[in-house]
């Protein structure tokens, strides 16, 4: 059973909290749930939505349609009436004039006195979102007591009077729908009392960092990475952390590097424009072999780009950030479980190899709410690498060989204050003791030393995961959050009679070209799916593994791929034996934007 509901209205109408409460309602009924938000880059105004998709079986991504639309203003009907499922229903306030809208005949329209119900219950007109939530649950015959419990949990900090008004308002909407026979085509009953946790990708990254031993986090707010900072600040004392909101991203990276040099596991987080400011210091971390983890939550660019939308256009940037060649690791989790464990892994990798590690996420994964099993924290082990604890006595004016030339490229590391561990650490090329040098031989040896870490890193990088049948007629390839829509697309393709599988990469750089080539060559046809305009990862695979895709599906309009779009394009490709000379660009069928609703005369 699958049910999809969308809550939509102007900013400030409570869309986000209503969506989160609905996600909790269904999670407490034992369902798999996804809450996907969309909003424009505005301080105030614009159109906000949350799509809540539920299923009795595992699901991974939002979809293009909804069975029920809770339209809290006129804009909501205009934007979403054409994405209603067959037999769907639109619930809206009776004061909204819908006479100019041409809604399909199979879609039922239910005008409800939402504002009046809220006011009669002792609330304000602005609480019509609560009345609409109650009505929506009544339409699918979902128990009200679950919603009542969630209202108490969600609004508990605001006092009993606020809780009571919201419960009465929600019940008024619920009772009105029941009394007037307002029903959805689908009925949703709780499956069990089993509870999953609900969490966003950014929250999972934050928790993974905490479990991985991070004790210092520095960042400057930048959408869509900001909620990592918000979550850690809110829980700073609970997790025994030091969280610093810095004056800019340059300072954030330098703070994190300084804390790491002092011996504290440290991390920073930002989006593309902020990461651009961090890259000089990123190079300093590489030169001084100071471990640091940077979370790069992608959004479309260049420059300010589309601040509140999604994309995968920063892969090449992450791989090549800062000048000259140096070893770094780039990881890209594909779901919230991977967000948790891979962030903890990033901290281990950074310290073991004394290098920068970049965790690539994106707006879609980082801000969408997912139900998931609790994280098995026993799987996380903290590994700090080569730490020198007791050092031999130094001669007068002598310095310890912090950058000793070793076979594996990893020198012992000491924290400030370690007896006999005096050394120089700077951004300059150096000798074994850290003193700046322009000696040609030593420069070559130090570059080779830092590069020698690559051999061990490649052995540690796990291979990509293959989802689906090994004898598939076509193989989809993707990285990071592409896992979400592609896994759901595989089910659609199976129903269409196409046997497809998916190779998902999470460890993007460095790549073991031989191993990757051996794996990919087993596939009959390869189709890359990416949220960028140049197939960046396809380019890396060709560069490092000498593998060329048979076709590429690209989308870079700011929205993620929806599974229906992938299935539709792959089905078309079957007629050409899954080959395409040019990249296939997927674009939304309606030319709409949430930024300025006045342009449509609404």
PADREN-521945 format. One record per residue (C-alpha): residue in three letters; x, y, z. Coordinates in steps of 0.001 Angstrom, whole numbers, padded with zeros to 6 digits, always signed. Layout:
BEGIN
AlaXYZ ...
***
This chain:
BEGIN
Unk+000000+000000+000000 Unk+001340+003426-000991 Unk-000192+006788-000095 Unk+001149+010235-000979 Unk-000002+013514+000557 Unk+001288+017015-000130 Unk+000891+020027+002151 Unk+001348+023346+000332 Unk+000929+027055+001126 Unk+002770+030334+001379 Unk+005805+030554+003654 Unk+004800+031110+007259 Unk+001600+029045+007046 Unk+003077+026141+008996 Unk+003752+023842+006048 Unk+007041+022467+007399 Unk+005784+021676+010890 Unk+002578+020176+009462 Unk+004632+017950+007178 Unk+006883+016835+010015 Unk+003876+016003+012203 Unk+002312+013960+009411 Unk+005589+012066+008953 Unk+005533+011247+012662 Unk+001885+010165+012497 Unk+002571+007501+009906 Unk+005890+006427+011390 Unk+004097+005665+014649 Unk+001701+003511+012669 Unk+004541+001291+011498 Unk+004892+002727+007967 Unk+007970+003586+005932 Unk+007787+007353+005451 Unk+009541+010086+003457 Unk+008932+013825+003914 Unk+010334+015833+001000 Unk+010355+019676+001380 Unk+010555+022337-001327 Unk+010864+026089-000785 Unk+012323+029099-002631 Unk+015289+031171-001531 Unk+013362+033884+000273 Unk+013524+035213+003820 Unk+009753+035683+003643 Unk+007185+034731+001043 Unk+007122+032272-001794 Unk+005538+028838-001961 Unk+006425+026001+000428 Unk+005541+022324+000179 Unk+006163+019045+001944 Unk+005332+015791+000213 Unk+004707+012903+002616 Unk+004980+009487+000997 Unk+004200+006339+002986 Unk+004295+002635+002235 Unk+003999-000690+003984 Unk+007182-001679+002137 Unk+010569+000093+002038 Unk+010638+003242-000109 Unk+013491+005585-000876 Unk+012410+008776-002638 Unk+009624+011260-003293 Unk+007477+010824-006392 Unk+005796+013083-008949 Unk+002180+012646-007889 Unk+000024+012863-004755 Unk-003217+011169-003731 Unk-004223+014014-001424 Unk-003362+017709-001616 Unk-003829+019917+001450 Unk-003985+023308-000284 Unk-003806+026064+002314 Unk-003891+028863-000261 Unk-004796+029476-003883 Unk-001226+029050-005123 Unk-001147+025477-003869 Unk-003997+024415-006157 Unk-002418+026116-009154 Unk+001012+024557-008642 Unk-000072+021002-007863 Unk-003438+020277-009486 Unk-001701+018738-012511 Unk+000282+016274-010407 Unk-002730+014691-008733 Unk-002989+010902-008929 Unk-006025+009374-010596 Unk-008944+009572-008173 Unk-007053+011965-005917 Unk-008558+014658-003720 Unk-007800+018322-003026 Unk-008740+019771+000359 Unk-008792+023578+000515 Unk-010344+026433+002463 Unk-013829+027321+001246 Unk-012807+030979+000914 Unk-010413+030147-001950 Unk-011817+030982-005382 Unk-011155+027977-007645 Unk-013354+029087-010538 Unk-010391+029832-012820 Unk-008740+026444-012308 Unk-009337+023535-014656 Unk-008971+020488-012475 Unk-009314+017011-013994 Unk-012747+015466-013526 Unk-011386+012414-011750 Unk-009939+014633-008996 Unk-012351+015414-006166 Unk-012472+018954-004786 Unk-013378+019430-001109 Unk-013882+023002+000118 Unk-013718+023002+003926 Unk-014251+025866+006397 Unk-010708+025440+007706 Unk-010223+028999+009000 Unk-013664+029022+010630 Unk-013033+025663+012297 Unk-009747+026930+013713 Unk-011322+030104+015037 Unk-014328+028273+016509 Unk-011910+025985+018359 Unk-010334+028989+020060 Unk-007402+029323+017657 Unk-006570+031808+014950 Unk-007088+031766+011203 Unk-003405+030898+010843 Unk-004106+027548+012528 Unk-006028+026255+009527 Unk-003024+024028+008802 Unk-003847+022153+012004 Unk-007502+021838+011035 Unk-006464+020616+007579 Unk-004171+018014+009109 Unk-007028+016660+011212 Unk-009333+016576+008175 Unk-006716+014778+006064 Unk-006298+012022+008632 Unk-010077+011624+008893 Unk-010325+011265+005112 Unk-008060+008207+005191 Unk-009635+006915+008425 Unk-006401+007205+010410 Unk-006813+007254+014240 Unk-006906+010717+015786 Unk-005265+009660+019052 Unk-001936+009223+017246 Unk-002081+012835+016052 Unk-003040+014015+019533 Unk+000048+012369+020984 Unk+002268+013972+018365 Unk+000801+017436+018998 Unk+001660+017004+022670 Unk+005207+015957+021838 Unk+005773+018615+019162 Unk+004327+021560+021091 Unk+005141+020481+024617 Unk+007625+023281+025191 Unk+004936+025900+024394 Unk+002708+025088+027325 Unk-000580+023295+027969 Unk-002811+026072+026614 Unk-001162+025995+023173 Unk-001311+022193+023142 Unk-005006+022202+024012 Unk-005960+024729+021316 Unk-004101+022755+018645 Unk-005670+019449+019679 Unk-009165+020979+019669 Unk-008506+022573+016253 Unk-007207+019340+014744 Unk-010189+017443+016183 Unk-012569+019997+014684 Unk-011118+019357+011231 Unk-011189+015611+011836 Unk-014816+015589+013007 Unk-015973+017859+010181 Unk-014564+015542+007520 Unk-016106+012504+009217 Unk-019512+014125+009683 Unk-019715+015268+006070 Unk-018543+012022+004498 Unk-015383+013556+003032 Unk-013183+010619+002084 Unk-010030+009816+000163 Unk-009948+006984-002363 Unk-007460+005251-000049 Unk-007799+004151+003555 Unk-004739+004044+005792 Unk-004761+002023+008997 Unk-001846+001640+011418 Unk+000161-001485+010680 Unk+001856-001945+014036 Unk+003134-000132+017087 Unk+006716-000554+015896 Unk+008499+002788+015717 Unk+011314+003777+013426 Unk+013277+006935+013982 Unk+012746+009859+011626 Unk+015765+011873+010639 Unk+017163+014090+007894 Unk+020458+013490+006151 Unk+022023+016480+007906 Unk+020927+015215+011322 Unk+022342+011775+010494 Unk+025643+013381+009482 Unk+025726+015297+012775 Unk+024986+012185+014838 Unk+027544+010157+012902 Unk+030162+012773+013651 Unk+029312+012745+017352 Unk+029429+008947+017517 Unk+032689+009065+015590 Unk+034335+011112+018326 Unk+034018+014644+016946 Unk+034366+017199+019737 Unk+034640+020454+017791 Unk+032502+021775+014959 Unk+032906+025167+013304 Unk+030719+026541+010519 Unk+029113+029614+009046 Unk+025421+029154+008128 Unk+024865+028313+004470 Unk+021834+026544+003043 Unk+021489+023581+002744 Unk+024264+022714+005215 Unk+023024+025022+007989 Unk+020912+022451+009812 Unk+024056+020498+010739 Unk+025178+023580+012642 Unk+021697+024152+014092 Unk+021343+020565+015298 Unk+024785+020477+016914 Unk+024295+023848+018626 Unk+020945+022712+020046 Unk+022596+019581+021445 Unk+026000+021042+022300 Unk+025798+020345+026037 Unk+024009+017020+025615 Unk+026804+015710+023400 Unk+029606+017473+025312 Unk+030792+019377+022242 Unk+032207+022767+021417 Unk+030297+024266+018494 Unk+031422+027578+017010 Unk+029470+029726+014544 Unk+032282+031643+012902 Unk+032328+034976+011080 Unk+032818+033281+007709 Unk+033794+030008+006065 Unk+037489+030884+005939 Unk+037501+031107+009710 Unk+035439+027922+010042 Unk+037982+025804+008180 Unk+040908+027369+010036 Unk+039196+026803+013381 Unk+038652+023133+012510 Unk+042258+022681+011380 Unk+043548+024388+014517 Unk+041403+022219+016769 Unk+042548+019100+014948 Unk+046200+020100+015269 Unk+045607+020502+019002 Unk+044373+016903+019174 Unk+040586+017274+018960 Unk+038542+015494+016323 Unk+037134+018398+014317 Unk+034789+019000+011399 Unk+033271+021815+009402 Unk+030313+021978+007032 Unk+029148+024247+004237 Unk+027796+024396+000694 Unk+029579+025201-002569 Unk+030142+028948-002164 Unk+031401+028498+001363 Unk+033651+025618+000356 Unk+035180+027911-002276 Unk+036388+030104+000596 Unk+037762+027112+002488 Unk+040033+025663-000172 Unk+043201+027648+000633 Unk+043071+026358+004201 Unk+042217+022895+002869 Unk+045584+022961+001120 Unk+047271+024001+004355 Unk+045760+020963+006084 Unk+047166+018776+003316 Unk+050636+020351+003492 Unk+050818+020196+007298 Unk+049234+016726+007258 Unk+046582+017829+009713 Unk+043427+015700+009574 Unk+040171+017534+008928 Unk+036684+016578+007715 Unk+034607+018947+005605 Unk+030959+018245+004812 Unk+030025+019752+001440 Unk+026239+019841+000994 Unk+025691+020582-002682 Unk+023277+023013-004251 Unk+023190+024279-007855 Unk+025760+026901-008824 Unk+027965+028569-009814 Unk+028143+031478-007393 Unk+024956+031858-005328 Unk+023081+029650-007797 Unk+019870+028106-006433 Unk+020377+028191-002651 Unk+017417+026002-001654 Unk+017462+023407-004425 Unk+019537+020328-005123 Unk+022282+019178-007451 Unk+025464+017130-007776 Unk+027645+019663-009526 Unk+030472+019937-006968 Unk+032125+016539-007452 Unk+034986+017773-009639 Unk+035358+020773-007332 Unk+035801+018490-004304 Unk+038279+016261-006127 Unk+040453+019183-007281 Unk+039926+021832-004578 Unk+043053+023847-003688 Unk+046236+024066-005712 Unk+048651+021330-006806 Unk+048293+017604-006184 Unk+047659+016119-002781 Unk+045918+013096-001378 Unk+042347+013538-000213 Unk+039309+011273+000128 Unk+035845+012115-001179 Unk+032874+010176+000190 Unk+029212+010460-000862 Unk+026567+008758+001298 Unk+023367+007726-000461 Unk+020871+007481+002418 Unk+020602+008412+006087 Unk+022182+005176+007292 Unk+025200+005878+005107 Unk+025226+009510+006274 Unk+025661+008295+009842 Unk+028283+005613+009321 Unk+030297+007315+006591 Unk+030700+010524+008580 Unk+032122+008502+011458 Unk+034329+006696+008937 Unk+035486+010031+007506 Unk+036856+011061+010897 Unk+038795+007790+011148 Unk+040178+008116+007627 Unk+041238+011714+008185 Unk+043228+010843+011302 Unk+044670+007544+010097 Unk+046025+009080+006903 Unk+046446+012649+008204 Unk+044613+014138+005223 Unk+041476+016134+004414 Unk+038323+014054+003905 Unk+035314+015564+002140 Unk+031807+014204+002705 Unk+029595+015091-000281 Unk+025873+015345+000312 Unk+023189+017494-001345 Unk+020035+019387-000473 Unk+017771+016478-001386 Unk+019392+013971+000955 Unk+020306+016478+003655 Unk+016897+018114+004202 Unk+014444+015310+003379 Unk+013001+013448+006372 Unk+013325+009653+006282 Unk+012073+006929+008594 Unk+014815+004435+009297 Unk+015977+001802+011744 Unk+017985+002999+014691 Unk+021694+003235+013958 Unk+023733+000288+015224 Unk+026303+002336+017094 Unk+028320-000757+017998 Unk+029588-000774+014398 Unk+031441+002511+014923 Unk+035027+002185+016129 Unk+037261+005190+016753 Unk+040709+004804+015182 Unk+043146+007667+015658 Unk+046071+006368+013633 Unk+049772+006832+014366 Unk+049960+008822+017596 Unk+053340+009087+019271 Unk+052913+008977+023052 Unk+056432+008611+024426 Unk+059295+010166+022502 Unk+063074+009952+022985 Unk+064895+012841+024623 Unk+065778+015591+022151 Unk+069186+017226+022032 Unk+069355+020993+022648 Unk+067957+022982+019701 Unk+066779+019729+018127 Unk+063289+019205+016729 Unk+061292+015994+016455 Unk+060834+014533+012978 Unk+057109+015144+012606 Unk+057348+014555+008863 Unk+059719+011615+008907 Unk+059999+009867+005573 Unk+058199+006541+005932 Unk+057404+003717+003548 Unk+053614+004097+003925 Unk+053802+007892+003834 Unk+052317+008263+007323 Unk+054499+009825+010022 Unk+053816+009690+013726 Unk+051707+012573+014957 Unk+051914+014301+018325 Unk+049685+016778+020067 Unk+051027+020096+021366 Unk+052595+019700+024798 Unk+053883+016179+024209 Unk+057363+016001+025803 Unk+060131+015986+023153 Unk+057579+016461+020403 Unk+058627+019992+019465 Unk+058344+020574+015737 Unk+057347+023201+013191 Unk+054007+022963+011384 Unk+053174+025501+008687 Unk+051775+025908+005205 Unk+055249+025843+003631 Unk+057049+022894+002103 Unk+059304+021486+004785 Unk+061905+018970+005793 Unk+061304+016075+008183 Unk+061312+018408+011206 Unk+058867+020842+009648 Unk+061356+023611+008870 Unk+060628+025413+005627 Unk+062828+024289+002778 Unk+063297+024850-000936 Unk+065700+021944-001243 Unk+064842+020233-004519 Unk+065516+016698-003302 Unk+063603+017122-000031 Unk+060668+018719-001868 Unk+060446+015669-004120 Unk+060713+013278-001191 Unk+057960+015023+000793 Unk+055585+015057-002201 Unk+056246+011358-002745 Unk+055794+010667+000970 Unk+052354+012285+001038 Unk+051371+010489-002159 Unk+052504+007119-000773 Unk+049390+007037+001398 Unk+047338+006356-001725 Unk+048300+002688-001899 Unk+046823+001866+001515 Unk+043803+004111+000944 Unk+042865+002296-002261 Unk+043004-001055-000481 Unk+040622+000299+002157 Unk+038053+001813-000198 Unk+035117-000617-000490 Unk+033782-001444-003960 Unk+030465-000007-005138 Unk+027351-001957-004190 Unk+025318-003769-006843 Unk+021549-003650-006300 Unk+019300-005931-008333 Unk+019889-008972-010552 Unk+023424-009624-011767 Unk+022144-010736-015184 Unk+020370-007433-015888 Unk+019959-006216-019441 Unk+020874-002678-018396 Unk+022858-001312-015464 Unk+022215+002123-013995 Unk+025242+003768-012400 Unk+025110+006564-009854 Unk+026645+008049-006737 Unk+025485+009639-003513 Unk+021787+010495-003317 Unk+021095+008967-006758 Unk+020570+005813-004730 Unk+017191+007123-003576 Unk+015282+007529-006868 Unk+017148+004802-008755 Unk+016233+002060-006277 Unk+012562+002998-006617 Unk+012945+003230-010406 Unk+014187-000376-010497 Unk+010793-001510-009208 Unk+009001+000481-011910 Unk+011263-000971-014589 Unk+010608-004485-013341 Unk+006857-003896-013703 Unk+007520-002678-017256 Unk+009322-005929-018054 Unk+012850-004474-018010 Unk+015452-006320-015979 Unk+017718-003586-014593 Unk+020206-003272-011768 Unk+022086-000426-010111 Unk+025746+000071-009215 Unk+025998+002639-006438 Unk+029264+004418-005596 Unk+029820+005984-002183 Unk+033643+006145-002122 Unk+034247+008415-005086 Unk+037896+009389-004806 Unk+040470+008016-005041 Unk+039250+005305-007416 Unk+040851+001918-007935 Unk+040605+002020-011714 Unk+041371-001649-012331 Unk+038867-002951-009800 Unk+036144-000560-010980 Unk+036731-001456-014626 Unk+036553-005166-013846 Unk+033199-004684-012120 Unk+031619-002401-014717 Unk+032710-004546-017651 Unk+030442-007308-016350 Unk+027411-005202-017295 Unk+025809-005431-020744 Unk+024891-001740-020970 Unk+025810+001150-018672 Unk+023590+004191-018097 Unk+024892+006952-015809 Unk+022353+008960-013787 Unk+023583+012271-012315 Unk+022176+015561-011007 Unk+024602+017735-012977 Unk+025000+018985-016539 Unk+028318+017394-017556 Unk+028162+013824-016188 Unk+031052+014538-013833 Unk+031325+011075-012313 Unk+031037+009445-015732 Unk+034081+011545-016636 Unk+035998+010325-013584 Unk+035192+006712-014449 Unk+036475+007252-017968 Unk+039599+008977-016651 Unk+040542+006483-013940 Unk+038888+003242-015078 Unk+038806+003684-018875 Unk+035077+002901-018878 Unk+032662+004785-021094 Unk+028938+004930-020436 Unk+026526+003796-023166 Unk+024136+006597-022179 Unk+023826+009342-019583 Unk+020692+010718-017906 Unk+021239+014201-016520 Unk+019051+016579-014546 Unk+020189+019977-013315 Unk+017061+022095-012870 Unk+017312+022118-009067 Unk+014999+019199-008381 Unk+016170+015646-007745 Unk+015372+012879-010184 Unk+012008+011271-009492 Unk+011852+007490-010013 Unk+009153+007838-012698 Unk+011467+010059-014758 Unk+014300+007540-014630 Unk+012011+004640-015505 Unk+010486+006596-018388 Unk+013837+007491-019950 Unk+015329+004017-019508 Unk+012223+002519-021127 Unk+012740+004840-024115 Unk+016405+003831-024279 Unk+015468+000189-024673 Unk+014449+000893-028280 Unk+018061+001977-028998 Unk+019656-000957-027133 Unk+020328+001479-024246 Unk+022706+003612-026284 Unk+022597+007374-026808 Unk+025121+009560-028597 Unk+024269+012649-026583 Unk+023427+013042-022893 Unk+019695+012902-022182 Unk+018559+015925-020186 Unk+015498+015492-017988 Unk+013489+018669-017362 Unk+010252+019163-015458 Unk+007238+019254-017782 Unk+005781+022448-016291 Unk+007701+025713-016366 Unk+006916+026863-012832 Unk+008772+028545-009996 Unk+007900+029084-006342 Unk+009898+032307-006081 Unk+007353+034817-007369 Unk+003732+033687-007376 Unk+002521+037074-008628 Unk+003849+036336-012120 Unk+001019+033817-012572 Unk-001630+036318-011525 Unk-002465+034449-008346 
***
